[in-house]
């Protein structure tokens, strides 16, 4: 038996947006894997400055991976809020978050009024 969830029509656009962003993150993860590989420290094949540059590039790729992981968890939490019909409401005051803000970042948790306070 397959569970079919019915969601409000206004939320379907957010689900599509979140799904698209998750797909993009998955593709970015696959591209970033090679940049995170262990750097060879063989002085015969690569000079000292080239190794330093490779280590710096590796560290930046790992930092980008961590940011993608955080964003992925945030988007998955937004999907869960969609399923629970809690999506689009501020965690601080409970008011609706502006549609433009949700379209810009569907993982957002707080409305602009609460940010300003």
PDB file as gemmi writes it, atoms N, CA and C in Angstrom:
CRYST1    1.000    1.000    1.000  90.00  90.00  90.00 P 1                      
ATOM      1  N   UNK A   1       0.833  -1.172   0.000  1.00  0.00           N  
ATOM      2  CA  UNK A   1       0.000   0.000   0.000  1.00  0.00           C  
ATOM      3  C   UNK A   1       0.885   1.245   0.000  1.00  0.00           C  
ATOM      4  N   UNK A   2       0.649   2.146  -0.896  1.00  0.00           N  
ATOM      5  CA  UNK A   2       1.456   3.344  -1.033  1.00  0.00           C  
ATOM      6  C   UNK A   2       0.742   4.514  -0.364  1.00  0.00           C  
ATOM      7  N   UNK A   3       1.502   5.274   0.402  1.00  0.00           N  
ATOM      8  CA  UNK A   3       0.964   6.436   1.099  1.00  0.00           C  
ATOM      9  C   UNK A   3       1.012   7.636   0.168  1.00  0.00           C  
ATOM     10  N   UNK A   4      -0.137   8.249  -0.044  1.00  0.00           N  
ATOM     11  CA  UNK A   4      -0.216   9.425  -0.910  1.00  0.00           C  
ATOM     12  C   UNK A   4      -0.572  10.614  -0.038  1.00  0.00           C  
ATOM     13  N   UNK A   5       0.314  11.594  -0.036  1.00  0.00           N  
ATOM     14  CA  UNK A   5       0.087  12.792   0.759  1.00  0.00           C  
ATOM     15  C   UNK A   5      -0.477  13.890  -0.130  1.00  0.00           C  
ATOM     16  N   UNK A   6      -1.532  14.504   0.346  1.00  0.00           N  
ATOM     17  CA  UNK A   6      -2.140  15.608  -0.384  1.00  0.00           C  
ATOM     18  C   UNK A   6      -1.699  16.891   0.292  1.00  0.00           C  
ATOM     19  N   UNK A   7      -1.154  17.772  -0.493  1.00  0.00           N  
ATOM     20  CA  UNK A   7      -0.623  19.009   0.045  1.00  0.00           C  
ATOM     21  C   UNK A   7      -1.377  20.171  -0.588  1.00  0.00           C  
ATOM     22  N   UNK A   8      -1.455  21.247   0.167  1.00  0.00           N  
ATOM     23  CA  UNK A   8      -2.139  22.428  -0.348  1.00  0.00           C  
ATOM     24  C   UNK A   8      -1.472  22.873  -1.650  1.00  0.00           C  
ATOM     25  N   UNK A   9      -2.267  23.346  -2.630  1.00  0.00           N  
ATOM     26  CA  UNK A   9      -1.690  23.772  -3.911  1.00  0.00           C  
ATOM     27  C   UNK A   9      -0.626  24.854  -3.774  1.00  0.00           C  
ATOM     28  N   UNK A  10      -0.776  25.729  -2.783  1.00  0.00           N  
ATOM     29  CA  UNK A  10       0.225  26.797  -2.638  1.00  0.00           C  
ATOM     30  C   UNK A  10       1.581  26.238  -2.213  1.00  0.00           C  
ATOM     31  N   UNK A  11       1.589  25.047  -1.611  1.00  0.00           N  
ATOM     32  CA  UNK A  11       2.840  24.461  -1.160  1.00  0.00           C  
ATOM     33  C   UNK A  11       3.539  23.628  -2.228  1.00  0.00           C  
ATOM     34  N   UNK A  12       2.838  23.267  -3.290  1.00  0.00           N  
ATOM     35  CA  UNK A  12       3.468  22.426  -4.310  1.00  0.00           C  
ATOM     36  C   UNK A  12       4.634  23.135  -4.982  1.00  0.00           C  
ATOM     37  N   UNK A  13       4.529  24.453  -5.156  1.00  0.00           N  
ATOM     38  CA  UNK A  13       5.643  25.176  -5.777  1.00  0.00           C  
ATOM     39  C   UNK A  13       6.875  25.159  -4.877  1.00  0.00           C  
ATOM     40  N   UNK A  14       6.661  25.191  -3.557  1.00  0.00           N  
ATOM     41  CA  UNK A  14       7.797  25.131  -2.635  1.00  0.00           C  
ATOM     42  C   UNK A  14       8.420  23.744  -2.635  1.00  0.00           C  
ATOM     43  N   UNK A  15       7.584  22.720  -2.724  1.00  0.00           N  
ATOM     44  CA  UNK A  15       8.114  21.355  -2.780  1.00  0.00           C  
ATOM     45  C   UNK A  15       8.961  21.173  -4.033  1.00  0.00           C  
ATOM     46  N   UNK A  16       8.486  21.678  -5.159  1.00  0.00           N  
ATOM     47  CA  UNK A  16       9.261  21.581  -6.399  1.00  0.00           C  
ATOM     48  C   UNK A  16      10.579  22.337  -6.269  1.00  0.00           C  
ATOM     49  N   UNK A  17      10.533  23.520  -5.673  1.00  0.00           N  
ATOM     50  CA  UNK A  17      11.736  24.325  -5.483  1.00  0.00           C  
ATOM     51  C   UNK A  17      12.735  23.611  -4.575  1.00  0.00           C  
ATOM     52  N   UNK A  18      12.251  23.048  -3.496  1.00  0.00           N  
ATOM     53  CA  UNK A  18      13.126  22.323  -2.568  1.00  0.00           C  
ATOM     54  C   UNK A  18      13.716  21.089  -3.244  1.00  0.00           C  
ATOM     55  N   UNK A  19      12.888  20.333  -3.960  1.00  0.00           N  
ATOM     56  CA  UNK A  19      13.382  19.153  -4.674  1.00  0.00           C  
ATOM     57  C   UNK A  19      14.458  19.529  -5.693  1.00  0.00           C  
ATOM     58  N   UNK A  20      14.243  20.621  -6.410  1.00  0.00           N  
ATOM     59  CA  UNK A  20      15.225  21.088  -7.393  1.00  0.00           C  
ATOM     60  C   UNK A  20      16.540  21.457  -6.712  1.00  0.00           C  
ATOM     61  N   UNK A  21      16.453  22.171  -5.584  1.00  0.00           N  
ATOM     62  CA  UNK A  21      17.671  22.551  -4.876  1.00  0.00           C  
ATOM     63  C   UNK A  21      18.399  21.332  -4.324  1.00  0.00           C  
ATOM     64  N   UNK A  22      17.670  20.344  -3.865  1.00  0.00           N  
ATOM     65  CA  UNK A  22      18.308  19.121  -3.378  1.00  0.00           C  
ATOM     66  C   UNK A  22      19.008  18.370  -4.508  1.00  0.00           C  
ATOM     67  N   UNK A  23      18.394  18.341  -5.684  1.00  0.00           N  
ATOM     68  CA  UNK A  23      19.033  17.710  -6.844  1.00  0.00           C  
ATOM     69  C   UNK A  23      20.319  18.443  -7.224  1.00  0.00           C  
ATOM     70  N   UNK A  24      20.270  19.776  -7.193  1.00  0.00           N  
ATOM     71  CA  UNK A  24      21.461  20.564  -7.511  1.00  0.00           C  
ATOM     72  C   UNK A  24      22.570  20.307  -6.499  1.00  0.00           C  
ATOM     73  N   UNK A  25      22.212  20.197  -5.227  1.00  0.00           N  
ATOM     74  CA  UNK A  25      23.216  19.905  -4.200  1.00  0.00           C  
ATOM     75  C   UNK A  25      23.852  18.540  -4.427  1.00  0.00           C  
ATOM     76  N   UNK A  26      23.048  17.569  -4.808  1.00  0.00           N  
ATOM     77  CA  UNK A  26      23.573  16.235  -5.088  1.00  0.00           C  
ATOM     78  C   UNK A  26      24.555  16.276  -6.258  1.00  0.00           C  
ATOM     79  N   UNK A  27      24.200  17.016  -7.294  1.00  0.00           N  
ATOM     80  CA  UNK A  27      25.102  17.149  -8.448  1.00  0.00           C  
ATOM     81  C   UNK A  27      26.388  17.874  -8.049  1.00  0.00           C  
ATOM     82  N   UNK A  28      26.269  18.922  -7.239  1.00  0.00           N  
ATOM     83  CA  UNK A  28      27.456  19.656  -6.776  1.00  0.00           C  
ATOM     84  C   UNK A  28      28.339  18.766  -5.914  1.00  0.00           C  
ATOM     85  N   UNK A  29      27.722  17.910  -5.107  1.00  0.00           N  
ATOM     86  CA  UNK A  29      28.495  16.988  -4.275  1.00  0.00           C  
ATOM     87  C   UNK A  29      29.332  16.055  -5.133  1.00  0.00           C  
ATOM     88  N   UNK A  30      28.737  15.559  -6.195  1.00  0.00           N  
ATOM     89  CA  UNK A  30      29.468  14.651  -7.078  1.00  0.00           C  
ATOM     90  C   UNK A  30      30.632  15.364  -7.758  1.00  0.00           C  
ATOM     91  N   UNK A  31      30.416  16.613  -8.156  1.00  0.00           N  
ATOM     92  CA  UNK A  31      31.495  17.371  -8.789  1.00  0.00           C  
ATOM     93  C   UNK A  31      32.608  17.708  -7.800  1.00  0.00           C  
ATOM     94  N   UNK A  32      32.237  17.957  -6.551  1.00  0.00           N  
ATOM     95  CA  UNK A  32      33.216  18.371  -5.555  1.00  0.00           C  
ATOM     96  C   UNK A  32      34.027  17.245  -4.958  1.00  0.00           C  
ATOM     97  N   UNK A  33      33.650  16.001  -5.225  1.00  0.00           N  
ATOM     98  CA  UNK A  33      34.369  14.871  -4.638  1.00  0.00           C  
ATOM     99  C   UNK A  33      35.836  14.824  -5.063  1.00  0.00           C  
ATOM    100  N   UNK A  34      36.097  15.100  -6.324  1.00  0.00           N  
ATOM    101  CA  UNK A  34      37.484  15.005  -6.809  1.00  0.00           C  
ATOM    102  C   UNK A  34      38.368  16.085  -6.190  1.00  0.00           C  
ATOM    103  N   UNK A  35      37.803  17.241  -5.890  1.00  0.00           N  
ATOM    104  CA  UNK A  35      38.593  18.331  -5.306  1.00  0.00           C  
ATOM    105  C   UNK A  35      38.962  18.049  -3.855  1.00  0.00           C  
ATOM    106  N   UNK A  36      38.282  17.091  -3.223  1.00  0.00           N  
ATOM    107  CA  UNK A  36      38.541  16.792  -1.819  1.00  0.00           C  
ATOM    108  C   UNK A  36      39.501  15.627  -1.622  1.00  0.00           C  
ATOM    109  N   UNK A  37      39.976  15.047  -2.700  1.00  0.00           N  
ATOM    110  CA  UNK A  37      40.866  13.894  -2.596  1.00  0.00           C  
ATOM    111  C   UNK A  37      42.166  14.286  -1.900  1.00  0.00           C  
ATOM    112  N   UNK A  38      42.829  13.292  -1.352  1.00  0.00           N  
ATOM    113  CA  UNK A  38      44.089  13.502  -0.652  1.00  0.00           C  
ATOM    114  C   UNK A  38      45.132  14.085  -1.593  1.00  0.00           C  
ATOM    115  N   UNK A  39      45.863  15.077  -1.089  1.00  0.00           N  
ATOM    116  CA  UNK A  39      46.894  15.746  -1.891  1.00  0.00           C  
ATOM    117  C   UNK A  39      48.186  14.954  -1.803  1.00  0.00           C  
ATOM    118  N   UNK A  40      48.765  14.673  -2.953  1.00  0.00           N  
ATOM    119  CA  UNK A  40      50.057  13.971  -3.022  1.00  0.00           C  
ATOM    120  C   UNK A  40      51.162  14.899  -2.529  1.00  0.00           C  
ATOM    121  N   UNK A  41      52.036  14.390  -1.673  1.00  0.00           N  
ATOM    122  CA  UNK A  41      53.130  15.203  -1.147  1.00  0.00           C  
ATOM    123  C   UNK A  41      54.474  14.769  -1.719  1.00  0.00           C  
ATOM    124  N   UNK A  42      54.469  14.205  -2.883  1.00  0.00           N  
ATOM    125  CA  UNK A  42      55.691  13.759  -3.542  1.00  0.00           C  
ATOM    126  C   UNK A  42      56.409  14.957  -4.140  1.00  0.00           C  
ATOM    127  N   UNK A  43      57.590  15.298  -3.606  1.00  0.00           N  
ATOM    128  CA  UNK A  43      58.323  16.464  -4.087  1.00  0.00           C  
ATOM    129  C   UNK A  43      58.893  16.269  -5.483  1.00  0.00           C  
ATOM    130  N   UNK A  44      58.966  15.030  -5.947  1.00  0.00           N  
ATOM    131  CA  UNK A  44      59.489  14.773  -7.277  1.00  0.00           C  
ATOM    132  C   UNK A  44      58.497  15.196  -8.357  1.00  0.00           C  
ATOM    133  N   UNK A  45      57.191  15.055  -8.065  1.00  0.00           N  
ATOM    134  CA  UNK A  45      56.193  15.341  -9.096  1.00  0.00           C  
ATOM    135  C   UNK A  45      55.597  16.738  -8.979  1.00  0.00           C  
ATOM    136  N   UNK A  46      55.591  17.305  -7.772  1.00  0.00           N  
ATOM    137  CA  UNK A  46      54.947  18.600  -7.565  1.00  0.00           C  
ATOM    138  C   UNK A  46      55.813  19.453  -6.648  1.00  0.00           C  
ATOM    139  N   UNK A  47      55.944  20.725  -6.973  1.00  0.00           N  
ATOM    140  CA  UNK A  47      56.728  21.638  -6.152  1.00  0.00           C  
ATOM    141  C   UNK A  47      56.003  22.030  -4.877  1.00  0.00           C  
ATOM    142  N   UNK A  48      56.763  22.678  -3.974  1.00  0.00           N  
ATOM    143  CA  UNK A  48      56.222  23.055  -2.667  1.00  0.00           C  
ATOM    144  C   UNK A  48      55.044  24.003  -2.787  1.00  0.00           C  
ATOM    145  N   UNK A  49      55.142  25.021  -3.622  1.00  0.00           N  
ATOM    146  CA  UNK A  49      54.051  25.979  -3.772  1.00  0.00           C  
ATOM    147  C   UNK A  49      52.823  25.342  -4.423  1.00  0.00           C  
ATOM    148  N   UNK A  50      53.049  24.437  -5.348  1.00  0.00           N  
ATOM    149  CA  UNK A  50      51.925  23.741  -5.975  1.00  0.00           C  
ATOM    150  C   UNK A  50      51.195  22.876  -4.960  1.00  0.00           C  
ATOM    151  N   UNK A  51      51.956  22.235  -4.056  1.00  0.00           N  
ATOM    152  CA  UNK A  51      51.330  21.420  -3.011  1.00  0.00           C  
ATOM    153  C   UNK A  51      50.540  22.301  -2.057  1.00  0.00           C  
ATOM    154  N   UNK A  52      51.095  23.462  -1.695  1.00  0.00           N  
ATOM    155  CA  UNK A  52      50.387  24.381  -0.806  1.00  0.00           C  
ATOM    156  C   UNK A  52      49.082  24.845  -1.455  1.00  0.00           C  
ATOM    157  N   UNK A  53      49.141  25.124  -2.734  1.00  0.00           N  
ATOM    158  CA  UNK A  53      47.938  25.542  -3.469  1.00  0.00           C  
ATOM    159  C   UNK A  53      46.918  24.405  -3.502  1.00  0.00           C  
ATOM    160  N   UNK A  54      47.390  23.179  -3.706  1.00  0.00           N  
ATOM    161  CA  UNK A  54      46.501  22.029  -3.744  1.00  0.00           C  
ATOM    162  C   UNK A  54      45.857  21.801  -2.370  1.00  0.00           C  
ATOM    163  N   UNK A  55      46.623  21.984  -1.299  1.00  0.00           N  
ATOM    164  CA  UNK A  55      46.080  21.831   0.046  1.00  0.00           C  
ATOM    165  C   UNK A  55      45.022  22.900   0.342  1.00  0.00           C  
ATOM    166  N   UNK A  56      45.293  24.119  -0.110  1.00  0.00           N  
ATOM    167  CA  UNK A  56      44.323  25.199   0.076  1.00  0.00           C  
ATOM    168  C   UNK A  56      43.044  24.912  -0.719  1.00  0.00           C  
ATOM    169  N   UNK A  57      43.185  24.444  -1.937  1.00  0.00           N  
ATOM    170  CA  UNK A  57      42.018  24.101  -2.754  1.00  0.00           C  
ATOM    171  C   UNK A  57      41.223  22.970  -2.117  1.00  0.00           C  
ATOM    172  N   UNK A  58      41.929  22.000  -1.557  1.00  0.00           N  
ATOM    173  CA  UNK A  58      41.269  20.886  -0.882  1.00  0.00           C  
ATOM    174  C   UNK A  58      40.474  21.392   0.327  1.00  0.00           C  
ATOM    175  N   UNK A  59      41.069  22.280   1.116  1.00  0.00           N  
ATOM    176  CA  UNK A  59      40.390  22.822   2.295  1.00  0.00           C  
ATOM    177  C   UNK A  59      39.150  23.619   1.895  1.00  0.00           C  
ATOM    178  N   UNK A  60      39.237  24.365   0.818  1.00  0.00           N  
ATOM    179  CA  UNK A  60      38.080  25.129   0.353  1.00  0.00           C  
ATOM    180  C   UNK A  60      36.976  24.189  -0.127  1.00  0.00           C  
ATOM    181  N   UNK A  61      37.351  23.115  -0.817  1.00  0.00           N  
ATOM    182  CA  UNK A  61      36.357  22.143  -1.290  1.00  0.00           C  
ATOM    183  C   UNK A  61      35.683  21.453  -0.108  1.00  0.00           C  
ATOM    184  N   UNK A  62      36.442  21.163   0.937  1.00  0.00           N  
ATOM    185  CA  UNK A  62      35.850  20.533   2.112  1.00  0.00           C  
ATOM    186  C   UNK A  62      34.895  21.502   2.824  1.00  0.00           C  
ATOM    187  N   UNK A  63      35.251  22.779   2.885  1.00  0.00           N  
ATOM    188  CA  UNK A  63      34.372  23.781   3.495  1.00  0.00           C  
ATOM    189  C   UNK A  63      33.080  23.927   2.687  1.00  0.00           C  
ATOM    190  N   UNK A  64      33.199  23.911   1.374  1.00  0.00           N  
ATOM    191  CA  UNK A  64      32.013  23.979   0.529  1.00  0.00           C  
ATOM    192  C   UNK A  64      31.120  22.758   0.755  1.00  0.00           C  
ATOM    193  N   UNK A  65      31.740  21.603   0.938  1.00  0.00           N  
ATOM    194  CA  UNK A  65      30.980  20.372   1.199  1.00  0.00           C  
ATOM    195  C   UNK A  65      30.210  20.503   2.506  1.00  0.00           C  
ATOM    196  N   UNK A  66      30.856  21.048   3.532  1.00  0.00           N  
ATOM    197  CA  UNK A  66      30.171  21.226   4.816  1.00  0.00           C  
ATOM    198  C   UNK A  66      28.978  22.172   4.669  1.00  0.00           C  
ATOM    199  N   UNK A  67      29.149  23.262   3.900  1.00  0.00           N  
ATOM    200  CA  UNK A  67      28.037  24.199   3.670  1.00  0.00           C  
ATOM    201  C   UNK A  67      26.903  23.524   2.910  1.00  0.00           C  
ATOM    202  N   UNK A  68      27.245  22.706   1.915  1.00  0.00           N  
ATOM    203  CA  UNK A  68      26.214  21.976   1.173  1.00  0.00           C  
ATOM    204  C   UNK A  68      25.474  21.004   2.088  1.00  0.00           C  
ATOM    205  N   UNK A  69      26.196  20.354   2.994  1.00  0.00           N  
ATOM    206  CA  UNK A  69      25.565  19.419   3.923  1.00  0.00           C  
ATOM    207  C   UNK A  69      24.573  20.135   4.842  1.00  0.00           C  
ATOM    208  N   UNK A  70      24.956  21.312   5.333  1.00  0.00           N  
ATOM    209  CA  UNK A  70      24.063  22.092   6.197  1.00  0.00           C  
ATOM    210  C   UNK A  70      22.820  22.514   5.422  1.00  0.00           C  
ATOM    211  N   UNK A  71      23.016  22.995   4.192  1.00  0.00           N  
ATOM    212  CA  UNK A  71      21.884  23.410   3.370  1.00  0.00           C  
ATOM    213  C   UNK A  71      20.971  22.228   3.060  1.00  0.00           C  
ATOM    214  N   UNK A  72      21.563  21.071   2.804  1.00  0.00           N  
ATOM    215  CA  UNK A  72      20.765  19.878   2.509  1.00  0.00           C  
ATOM    216  C   UNK A  72      19.901  19.506   3.708  1.00  0.00           C  
ATOM    217  N   UNK A  73      20.483  19.539   4.906  1.00  0.00           N  
ATOM    218  CA  UNK A  73      19.696  19.233   6.107  1.00  0.00           C  
ATOM    219  C   UNK A  73      18.584  20.266   6.304  1.00  0.00           C  
ATOM    220  N   UNK A  74      18.862  21.528   6.024  1.00  0.00           N  
ATOM    221  CA  UNK A  74      17.845  22.574   6.149  1.00  0.00           C  
ATOM    222  C   UNK A  74      16.706  22.357   5.161  1.00  0.00           C  
ATOM    223  N   UNK A  75      17.039  21.984   3.943  1.00  0.00           N  
ATOM    224  CA  UNK A  75      16.012  21.730   2.932  1.00  0.00           C  
ATOM    225  C   UNK A  75      15.191  20.490   3.275  1.00  0.00           C  
ATOM    226  N   UNK A  76      15.849  19.473   3.811  1.00  0.00           N  
ATOM    227  CA  UNK A  76      15.117  18.269   4.216  1.00  0.00           C  
ATOM    228  C   UNK A  76      14.173  18.584   5.377  1.00  0.00           C  
ATOM    229  N   UNK A  77      14.607  19.464   6.285  1.00  0.00           N  
ATOM    230  CA  UNK A  77      13.734  19.881   7.385  1.00  0.00           C  
ATOM    231  C   UNK A  77      12.550  20.677   6.845  1.00  0.00           C  
ATOM    232  N   UNK A  78      12.794  21.491   5.810  1.00  0.00           N  
ATOM    233  CA  UNK A  78      11.702  22.251   5.188  1.00  0.00           C  
ATOM    234  C   UNK A  78      10.695  21.294   4.550  1.00  0.00           C  
ATOM    235  N   UNK A  79      11.181  20.241   3.917  1.00  0.00           N  
ATOM    236  CA  UNK A  79      10.280  19.229   3.347  1.00  0.00           C  
ATOM    237  C   UNK A  79       9.437  18.580   4.439  1.00  0.00           C  
ATOM    238  N   UNK A  80      10.066  18.306   5.560  1.00  0.00           N  
ATOM    239  CA  UNK A  80       9.337  17.703   6.673  1.00  0.00           C  
ATOM    240  C   UNK A  80       8.256  18.662   7.185  1.00  0.00           C  
ATOM    241  N   UNK A  81       8.596  19.952   7.265  1.00  0.00           N  
ATOM    242  CA  UNK A  81       7.597  20.939   7.686  1.00  0.00           C  
ATOM    243  C   UNK A  81       6.457  21.014   6.683  1.00  0.00           C  
ATOM    244  N   UNK A  82       6.764  20.858   5.395  1.00  0.00           N  
ATOM    245  CA  UNK A  82       5.711  20.826   4.375  1.00  0.00           C  
ATOM    246  C   UNK A  82       4.758  19.667   4.627  1.00  0.00           C  
ATOM    247  N   UNK A  83       5.311  18.500   4.897  1.00  0.00           N  
ATOM    248  CA  UNK A  83       4.490  17.316   5.131  1.00  0.00           C  
ATOM    249  C   UNK A  83       3.637  17.462   6.386  1.00  0.00           C  
ATOM    250  N   UNK A  84       4.170  18.161   7.375  1.00  0.00           N  
ATOM    251  CA  UNK A  84       3.446  18.355   8.628  1.00  0.00           C  
ATOM    252  C   UNK A  84       2.551  19.600   8.594  1.00  0.00           C  
ATOM    253  N   UNK A  85       2.531  20.263   7.450  1.00  0.00           N  
ATOM    254  CA  UNK A  85       1.748  21.491   7.251  1.00  0.00           C  
ATOM    255  C   UNK A  85       2.150  22.594   8.224  1.00  0.00           C  
ATOM    256  N   UNK A  86       3.441  22.646   8.544  1.00  0.00           N  
ATOM    257  CA  UNK A  86       3.991  23.686   9.408  1.00  0.00           C  
ATOM    258  C   UNK A  86       4.897  24.621   8.618  1.00  0.00           C  
ATOM    259  N   UNK A  87       4.954  24.432   7.316  1.00  0.00           N  
ATOM    260  CA  UNK A  87       5.853  25.203   6.464  1.00  0.00           C  
ATOM    261  C   UNK A  87       5.342  26.626   6.284  1.00  0.00           C  
ATOM    262  N   UNK A  88       6.271  27.579   6.289  1.00  0.00           N  
ATOM    263  CA  UNK A  88       5.921  28.958   5.981  1.00  0.00           C  
ATOM    264  C   UNK A  88       5.533  29.791   7.178  1.00  0.00           C  
ATOM    265  N   UNK A  89       5.668  29.242   8.366  1.00  0.00           N  
ATOM    266  CA  UNK A  89       5.338  29.983   9.579  1.00  0.00           C  
ATOM    267  C   UNK A  89       6.608  30.238  10.389  1.00  0.00           C  
ATOM    268  N   UNK A  90       6.714  31.439  10.905  1.00  0.00           N  
ATOM    269  CA  UNK A  90       7.872  31.856  11.692  1.00  0.00           C  
ATOM    270  C   UNK A  90       7.954  31.053  12.986  1.00  0.00           C  
ATOM    271  N   UNK A  91       9.145  30.581  13.319  1.00  0.00           N  
ATOM    272  CA  UNK A  91       9.331  29.834  14.555  1.00  0.00           C  
ATOM    273  C   UNK A  91       9.287  30.731  15.789  1.00  0.00           C  
ATOM    274  N   UNK A  92       9.552  32.008  15.603  1.00  0.00           N  
ATOM    275  CA  UNK A  92       9.562  32.944  16.724  1.00  0.00           C  
ATOM    276  C   UNK A  92       8.160  33.428  17.081  1.00  0.00           C  
ATOM    277  N   UNK A  93       7.452  33.988  16.090  1.00  0.00           N  
ATOM    278  CA  UNK A  93       6.158  34.624  16.375  1.00  0.00           C  
ATOM    279  C   UNK A  93       4.959  33.834  15.847  1.00  0.00           C  
ATOM    280  N   UNK A  94       5.172  32.896  14.954  1.00  0.00           N  
ATOM    281  CA  UNK A  94       4.084  32.087  14.422  1.00  0.00           C  
ATOM    282  C   UNK A  94       3.378  32.693  13.221  1.00  0.00           C  
ATOM    283  N   UNK A  95       3.742  33.917  12.834  1.00  0.00           N  
ATOM    284  CA  UNK A  95       3.128  34.546  11.665  1.00  0.00           C  
ATOM    285  C   UNK A  95       3.644  33.893  10.386  1.00  0.00           C  
ATOM    286  N   UNK A  96       2.911  34.140   9.299  1.00  0.00           N  
ATOM    287  CA  UNK A  96       3.352  33.614   8.007  1.00  0.00           C  
ATOM    288  C   UNK A  96       4.593  34.363   7.536  1.00  0.00           C  
ATOM    289  N   UNK A  97       5.507  33.617   6.934  1.00  0.00           N  
ATOM    290  CA  UNK A  97       6.705  34.208   6.338  1.00  0.00           C  
ATOM    291  C   UNK A  97       6.316  34.652   4.931  1.00  0.00           C  
ATOM    292  N   UNK A  98       6.813  35.814   4.516  1.00  0.00           N  
ATOM    293  CA  UNK A  98       6.467  36.369   3.203  1.00  0.00           C  
ATOM    294  C   UNK A  98       6.840  35.395   2.090  1.00  0.00           C  
ATOM    295  N   UNK A  99       5.967  35.335   1.087  1.00  0.00           N  
ATOM    296  CA  UNK A  99       6.169  34.406  -0.026  1.00  0.00           C  
ATOM    297  C   UNK A  99       7.489  34.677  -0.752  1.00  0.00           C  
ATOM    298  N   UNK A 100       7.824  35.948  -0.949  1.00  0.00           N  
ATOM    299  CA  UNK A 100       9.075  36.280  -1.640  1.00  0.00           C  
ATOM    300  C   UNK A 100      10.282  35.747  -0.871  1.00  0.00           C  
ATOM    301  N   UNK A 101      10.216  35.807   0.439  1.00  0.00           N  
ATOM    302  CA  UNK A 101      11.315  35.303   1.270  1.00  0.00           C  
ATOM    303  C   UNK A 101      11.418  33.782   1.149  1.00  0.00           C  
ATOM    304  N   UNK A 102      10.284  33.103   1.147  1.00  0.00           N  
ATOM    305  CA  UNK A 102      10.291  31.650   1.010  1.00  0.00           C  
ATOM    306  C   UNK A 102      10.754  31.209  -0.370  1.00  0.00           C  
ATOM    307  N   UNK A 103      10.392  31.972  -1.395  1.00  0.00           N  
ATOM    308  CA  UNK A 103      10.850  31.627  -2.750  1.00  0.00           C  
ATOM    309  C   UNK A 103      12.355  31.831  -2.887  1.00  0.00           C  
ATOM    310  N   UNK A 104      12.884  32.842  -2.197  1.00  0.00           N  
ATOM    311  CA  UNK A 104      14.327  33.084  -2.246  1.00  0.00           C  
ATOM    312  C   UNK A 104      15.089  31.999  -1.478  1.00  0.00           C  
ATOM    313  N   UNK A 105      14.507  31.552  -0.356  1.00  0.00           N  
ATOM    314  CA  UNK A 105      15.142  30.521   0.459  1.00  0.00           C  
ATOM    315  C   UNK A 105      14.055  29.729   1.168  1.00  0.00           C  
ATOM    316  N   UNK A 106      13.651  28.597   0.615  1.00  0.00           N  
ATOM    317  CA  UNK A 106      12.560  27.830   1.225  1.00  0.00           C  
ATOM    318  C   UNK A 106      12.916  27.209   2.572  1.00  0.00           C  
ATOM    319  N   UNK A 107      14.172  27.239   2.963  1.00  0.00           N  
ATOM    320  CA  UNK A 107      14.587  26.661   4.239  1.00  0.00           C  
ATOM    321  C   UNK A 107      14.534  27.683   5.375  1.00  0.00           C  
ATOM    322  N   UNK A 108      14.124  28.914   5.073  1.00  0.00           N  
ATOM    323  CA  UNK A 108      14.114  29.977   6.076  1.00  0.00           C  
ATOM    324  C   UNK A 108      13.109  29.647   7.181  1.00  0.00           C  
ATOM    325  N   UNK A 109      13.463  30.026   8.424  1.00  0.00           N  
ATOM    326  CA  UNK A 109      12.652  29.669   9.579  1.00  0.00           C  
ATOM    327  C   UNK A 109      12.012  30.867  10.278  1.00  0.00           C  
ATOM    328  N   UNK A 110      12.530  32.061  10.013  1.00  0.00           N  
ATOM    329  CA  UNK A 110      12.109  33.236  10.767  1.00  0.00           C  
ATOM    330  C   UNK A 110      11.707  34.338   9.807  1.00  0.00           C  
ATOM    331  N   UNK A 111      10.623  35.056  10.163  1.00  0.00           N  
ATOM    332  CA  UNK A 111      10.153  36.165   9.334  1.00  0.00           C  
ATOM    333  C   UNK A 111      11.054  37.391   9.506  1.00  0.00           C  
ATOM    334  N   UNK A 112      10.901  38.339   8.621  1.00  0.00           N  
ATOM    335  CA  UNK A 112      11.745  39.545   8.653  1.00  0.00           C  
ATOM    336  C   UNK A 112      11.493  40.383   9.913  1.00  0.00           C  
ATOM    337  N   UNK A 113      10.268  40.413  10.390  1.00  0.00           N  
ATOM    338  CA  UNK A 113       9.967  41.198  11.595  1.00  0.00           C  
ATOM    339  C   UNK A 113      10.744  40.674  12.788  1.00  0.00           C  
ATOM    340  N   UNK A 114      10.859  39.371  12.918  1.00  0.00           N  
ATOM    341  CA  UNK A 114      11.592  38.786  14.044  1.00  0.00           C  
ATOM    342  C   UNK A 114      13.108  38.946  13.893  1.00  0.00           C  
ATOM    343  N   UNK A 115      13.585  39.017  12.668  1.00  0.00           N  
ATOM    344  CA  UNK A 115      15.018  39.241  12.453  1.00  0.00           C  
ATOM    345  C   UNK A 115      15.399  40.642  12.903  1.00  0.00           C  
ATOM    346  N   UNK A 116      14.513  41.604  12.636  1.00  0.00           N  
ATOM    347  CA  UNK A 116      14.793  42.997  12.977  1.00  0.00           C  
ATOM    348  C   UNK A 116      14.743  43.254  14.473  1.00  0.00           C  
ATOM    349  N   UNK A 117      14.026  42.405  15.205  1.00  0.00           N  
ATOM    350  CA  UNK A 117      13.910  42.603  16.663  1.00  0.00           C  
ATOM    351  C   UNK A 117      15.167  42.230  17.389  1.00  0.00           C  
TER     352      UNK A 117                                                      
END                                                                             
